[in-house]
Amino acid sequence: MKLYRLETVPWQDSQLLYHAQPRLGREGLNLLAPATSYVCIGYFQDVEQEVDVAYCREHGIPIFRREVGGGAVFLDGEQLFYQLVIHRDNPLVPASKEAFYRQFLEAPIAAYRALGIPAEYKPVNDILANGRKISGNGVGEIGEYVVFVGNLIVDFDYETMARVLKVPDEKFRDKVYRTLRENLSTLKRELGSVPSREQLWDLLTESFKRVLGPMEVEETIDGGWRAKADELASRFLTDEWLYRSTKKRSHLDRAVKIRSGVEVRQKVHKAPGGLIRVSTEVRDGIVVSVSFSGDFFFYPEEKLAQLETALANVPIEEVEQTIANFYDRHDIQSPGVTPSDFAQAAIQLTGQGKRIQ
């Protein structure tokens, strides 16, 4: 396996390169940082629910939808990315996603500790220092490859992060800002000063070598990789991809009665592994249609749309068992999110129908 120590790259390359690797059948670890800032949303998120799109466009902040789950985040050159692309049959890959996080997060944790920061693993996918998150991480699958992405946070623009998020009012935005300040930390905040970038890249390099074994270091993007990334740009940098199969949904729980026996329901459910947003049409106790979005992780990713299809024309009282059966049949993994969480999101609203306890 090669280690691609690319350091500073154009913002779009900080996403397109690891999306290109699986399509080229190429394993590797990328160490890089974006030259300019942007907003990145998770694979299952509804961009208009999560991001203030008008503000971002007015201020020239690009928005990118990745093929990895998780939440919306503001990214810039003060965050140093590690991106591991590894074949699912590689003997280093454990059976479960939880075990994957635990194993490969050893590298950034070791890097933080080498700097004197008491970093520790927090399931499902976080690293904490002194009770505050200091690294965000996600795992996805692209083809036959597992993609693991995360960051060392050198410094963080709390104000812009709070500004790019979609919130109901400015009072709530102030609360988001304060909560970010209280719960998200940085190297600069923990140490008082920032080590050189060279030292940080070196630490990441050595930490990952201890987990992955010896790796040949490359510092350039070859022609084939460049061509595939450019090809993907024609798809991933479009509004069609950004607004992929999303519908307008309220950020509040609602149940709108259309007529006797017919309701359109909207729900936000917080599971340990992430936020689930759902829009459900219920007709005479039967789920007519359902649509899920959110910052959760769900593997294989493409099965989420099949789950929505599987729930069409299912009686409300059979929703949870239908989801559980789907999980078993397709070997679904969703760290921190259970079939019961999806069922509660779909049908736990006041109004007609069974309420799941």
C-alpha positions in Angstrom: 0.0 0.0 0.0 1.2 3.5 -0.8 1.0 6.6 1.4 0.2 9.7 -0.7 1.6 12.6 1.3 0.0 15.4 -0.9 -0.3 18.1 1.8 -2.1 21.1 0.4 -4.4 20.5 -2.5 -7.3 22.3 -4.2 -10.5 22.0 -2.1 -12.2 19.7 -4.6 -9.3 17.3 -4.8 -9.5 16.8 -1.0 -12.8 15.0 -1.8 -12.5 13.8 -5.4 -9.2 11.9 -4.9 -10.4 9.4 -2.4 -13.6 9.0 -4.4 -11.5 8.1 -7.5 -9.2 5.5 -5.8 -11.8 2.7 -5.4 -12.9 3.2 -9.0 -9.3 2.7 -10.0 -8.9 -0.4 -7.8 -6.3 1.5 -5.8 -5.6 1.1 -2.1 -3.8 3.9 -0.3 -3.6 6.4 2.5 -3.9 10.1 1.6 -2.6 12.8 3.9 -3.7 16.2 2.6 -5.5 19.5 3.5 -7.7 21.7 1.3 -6.2 25.0 0.1 -9.5 26.8 0.6 -12.7 26.3 2.7 -15.9 24.5 1.8 -18.9 22.8 3.3 -19.2 19.0 3.1 -22.4 17.1 3.7 -23.0 13.4 4.4 -24.2 10.9 1.8 -27.7 10.6 3.3 -28.3 14.3 4.2 -30.8 16.6 2.6 -28.7 19.7 1.8 -31.6 22.2 2.2 -32.4 20.8 5.6 -28.8 21.0 6.8 -27.0 23.9 5.1 -27.9 27.6 4.5 -27.3 27.2 0.8 -28.1 30.8 0.0 -25.5 32.1 2.5 -22.9 29.7 1.2 -23.5 30.8 -2.4 -23.5 34.5 -1.5 -20.1 34.1 0.3 -18.5 31.8 -2.3 -18.4 28.7 -0.1 -18.7 25.6 -2.2 -20.9 22.7 -0.9 -19.9 19.0 -1.6 -21.9 15.8 -1.0 -19.5 12.9 -0.2 -20.2 9.2 -0.6 -19.6 8.7 3.1 -22.2 9.2 5.8 -22.1 11.5 8.8 -23.0 15.2 9.2 -22.5 18.5 7.5 -19.2 20.2 8.4 -17.2 23.3 7.5 -13.7 22.3 6.3 -10.6 24.4 5.6 -6.8 24.2 5.6 -6.7 24.2 9.4 -7.9 20.6 9.3 -5.4 17.9 8.2 -7.1 15.0 6.5 -6.3 11.3 6.6 -8.1 9.2 4.0 -7.7 5.5 3.9 -8.9 3.5 0.9 -8.6 -0.3 1.5 -10.2 -3.3 -0.1 -12.8 -5.0 2.0 -11.0 -8.3 1.7 -7.7 -6.9 3.0 -6.8 -8.9 6.1 -6.4 -5.6 8.0 -10.1 -4.9 7.7 -12.1 -6.2 10.7 -15.6 -7.6 10.3 -17.7 -4.8 11.8 -17.6 -1.0 11.3 -17.3 -0.4 15.1 -14.2 -2.6 15.1 -12.8 -0.7 12.1 -13.1 2.6 13.8 -11.5 1.3 17.0 -8.6 -0.2 15.1 -7.7 2.6 12.7 -8.4 5.5 15.0 -5.4 4.2 17.0 -3.2 6.2 14.5 -4.6 9.7 15.0 -5.0 9.0 18.7 -1.3 8.1 18.9 -0.5 11.3 17.0 -2.4 13.5 19.4 -0.9 11.7 22.4 2.6 12.3 21.0 1.8 16.0 21.2 0.8 15.7 24.8 -3.0 15.7 24.3 -4.9 13.0 26.2 -6.9 11.7 23.2 -9.2 8.8 23.6 -11.6 6.8 21.5 -15.3 7.6 21.9 -17.7 5.2 20.1 -19.0 5.3 17.5 -16.5 7.4 15.5 -15.1 10.3 17.6 -11.8 11.2 19.3 -12.1 13.2 22.6 -9.6 15.2 24.5 -10.5 16.5 27.9 -14.1 15.7 27.3 -14.3 17.6 23.9 -14.3 16.2 20.4 -11.0 16.8 18.6 -11.5 14.7 15.5 -14.4 13.8 13.2 -14.3 10.5 11.3 -16.5 8.5 9.0 -16.4 5.2 7.2 -18.2 4.4 3.9 -18.1 1.8 1.1 -17.4 2.6 -2.5 -17.6 -0.5 -4.7 -15.4 -3.2 -3.1 -13.5 -0.7 -1.0 -13.8 0.6 2.5 -13.1 4.4 2.8 -12.1 5.8 6.1 -11.8 9.6 6.4 -11.0 11.9 9.3 -8.9 14.8 10.5 -6.5 16.4 12.9 -8.1 19.7 13.9 -5.3 22.3 14.1 -7.8 25.2 14.5 -11.4 25.7 13.8 -13.7 28.5 12.6 -16.6 28.1 15.0 -18.3 31.2 13.8 -18.5 30.2 10.1 -19.5 26.6 11.0 -22.4 28.0 13.0 -23.3 30.4 10.1 -23.4 27.8 7.3 -25.8 25.5 9.1 -29.5 25.7 8.5 -31.2 26.8 11.7 -34.7 28.1 12.5 -33.6 31.5 13.9 -30.6 33.5 15.1 -31.2 32.7 18.8 -30.8 29.0 17.9 -27.7 29.8 15.8 -26.1 31.5 18.9 -26.8 28.3 20.8 -25.1 26.2 18.1 -22.1 28.5 18.3 -21.8 28.2 22.1 -22.3 24.5 22.0 -19.6 24.1 19.3 -17.2 26.2 21.4 -17.9 24.1 24.5 -17.7 20.7 22.9 -15.2 20.9 20.0 -11.5 21.4 20.6 -8.4 21.9 18.6 -4.6 21.5 18.7 -4.2 25.2 19.2 -6.8 25.3 22.1 -5.2 22.3 23.8 -1.6 23.2 23.4 -1.7 27.0 23.3 0.5 27.0 20.2 0.5 25.0 17.0 3.3 22.6 15.9 4.7 23.0 12.4 2.8 21.4 9.6 5.8 19.3 8.8 5.8 17.9 12.3 2.1 17.1 12.1 2.4 15.3 8.7 5.3 13.3 10.1 3.4 12.3 13.2 0.5 11.1 11.1 2.8 9.3 8.7 4.5 7.4 11.5 1.3 6.7 13.4 -0.4 5.1 10.4 2.7 3.1 9.5 2.4 1.5 12.9 -1.2 0.5 12.2 -0.9 -0.3 8.5 2.7 -1.5 8.2 5.4 -0.2 5.9 4.2 2.0 3.1 5.9 3.6 0.1 5.5 7.3 0.2 4.4 9.3 -2.9 4.1 13.0 -3.1 2.4 13.5 -6.5 -0.9 12.6 -8.3 -0.2 10.4 -11.3 -2.0 10.9 -14.7 -4.5 8.1 -14.3 -5.6 9.3 -10.8 -5.8 12.9 -12.1 -8.0 11.8 -15.0 -10.4 9.8 -12.9 -10.8 12.7 -10.3 -11.5 15.1 -13.2 -14.0 12.7 -14.6 -15.8 12.5 -11.2 -15.8 16.3 -10.9 -18.3 16.4 -13.9 -20.7 14.5 -11.7 -19.9 15.4 -8.1 -19.6 19.2 -8.6 -23.1 19.5 -10.0 -26.4 20.6 -8.4 -28.0 17.3 -9.6 -25.6 15.4 -7.3 -25.8 17.9 -4.4 -29.6 17.8 -4.4 -29.6 14.0 -5.0 -33.1 12.5 -4.4 -33.9 14.9 -1.6 -37.3 16.3 -0.8 -38.3 19.4 1.1 -39.0 18.4 4.7 -39.7 20.4 7.8 -37.0 20.4 10.5 -39.8 20.0 13.1 -42.0 17.0 13.9 -45.3 17.4 12.1 -48.4 15.3 11.3 -50.6 16.8 8.6 -54.0 15.3 8.2 -55.1 15.2 4.6 -58.4 13.5 5.2 -59.8 10.9 7.6 -57.2 8.1 7.7 -54.6 9.9 5.6 -51.6 11.7 7.1 -48.2 13.0 6.0 -45.8 12.8 8.9 -42.4 14.3 9.4 -40.1 13.3 12.2 -36.6 13.9 13.6 -35.3 11.1 15.8 -31.9 11.3 17.5 -30.3 7.9 17.8 -26.8 7.3 19.5 -25.3 6.9 16.0 -26.8 10.0 14.4 -29.9 12.0 13.5 -32.6 10.5 11.4 -35.1 12.7 9.4 -38.1 11.0 7.9 -41.1 11.9 5.8 -43.9 9.3 5.8 -47.3 9.1 4.1 -49.8 6.9 6.1 -53.1 5.9 4.6 -55.6 3.9 6.7 -52.9 2.5 8.9 -50.6 1.5 6.0 -47.3 3.1 5.2 -47.7 4.3 1.6 -44.2 5.8 1.3 -41.2 6.7 3.5 -38.0 8.7 2.9 -35.0 8.8 5.2 -32.2 11.3 5.5 -29.7 12.3 8.2 -26.2 12.2 9.5 -26.2 8.5 10.3 -24.0 5.8 8.8 -25.6 2.9 6.9 -23.8 0.0 5.1 -24.1 -0.8 2.3 -25.2 2.7 1.5 -27.3 1.8 -1.6 -29.5 -0.4 0.5 -31.2 2.6 2.2 -33.3 3.3 -0.9 -34.2 -0.4 -1.0 -35.3 -0.2 2.7 -37.6 2.7 1.8 -39.1 0.6 -1.0 -39.5 -2.4 1.3 -41.6 -0.3 3.7 -44.1 0.7 1.1 -47.6 -0.8 1.7 -46.6 -2.2 5.1 -49.0 -1.9 8.0 -47.8 0.4 10.8 -47.7 -2.3 13.3 -45.3 -4.4 11.1 -42.8 -1.6 10.3 -40.2 -2.4 13.0 -40.3 -6.2 12.2 -40.0 -5.4 8.4 -36.9 -3.2 9.1 -35.4 -5.9 11.3 -36.0 -8.5 8.6 -34.4 -6.2 6.0 -31.3 -5.8 8.3 -30.9 -9.6 8.6 -31.5 -10.3 4.9 -29.0 -7.7 3.6 -26.5 -7.9 6.5 -27.0 -4.2 7.2 -24.6 -2.4 9.6 -25.6 1.1 11.0 -23.3 1.8 14.0 -25.3 3.3 16.8 -28.6 3.1 14.9 -31.0 0.1 15.3 -34.1 -1.1 13.3 -36.1 0.3 16.3 -34.6 3.8 15.7 -35.7 3.8 12.1 -39.1 2.5 13.1 -39.5 5.2 15.7 -38.5 7.8 13.2 -41.1 6.5 10.8 -44.1 6.2 13.0 -43.6 7.6 16.5 -45.8 10.7 16.1 -49.0 11.8 17.8 -52.0 10.9 15.7 -53.2 7.6 14.3 -51.1 4.5 14.4 -49.1 2.6 16.9 -46.6 4.4 19.1 -43.4 2.4 19.7 -42.2 2.6 23.3 
